[in-house]
Structure formats: structure tokens, C-alpha cells
Amino acid sequence: MADVVVDTKGLACPMPIVKAKKALDTLQPGQTMEVLSTDKGSLHDFTAWVKQSKNELVSHELENGVYKFLVKKL
């Protein structure tokens, strides 16, 4: 289970990333964040953002039109 869940459903780029970054900044290294998004570009955006931010994309899945990303702060 994630330490924090960020619900960005219904928001378009760049807002899911903006909200995720704000939430990630509140976490300690080793904690995780789950981000929920309906933005079709989310997979590409989050993959690139996590890589750039030097954190870890633990998992991602698409369920009923909702992308779920689990990010671990390093």
C-alpha cells in the first residue's frame, strides 16, 4: 500500500505531473506514492518524469481507463 495517493483523474497534462511532484516532495526516501490518472499521455509522461527525477517507477497498470502508477522516492 502506498504512503500517499494522488488522484489526478480528469486532469490533463501537465497537471498530473505537477500534483505528483508536490506530493513526492513531502515524502521521505523509501516511501511510495500512487498516482491515479485518466490522461492518455500519462504512461509516457510518468515514465519520463520518474526517470528524470531519479526516482523509481515500481509499477504501472491500466484498469478500467485509469492509469495507476506506483512511484518510490529514492
Summary of the structure (lengths in Angstrom):
residues: 74
radius of gyration: 10.8
end to end distance: 17.0
largest distance: 30.8
contacts: 215
relative contact order: 0.26
helix: 31%
strand: 34%
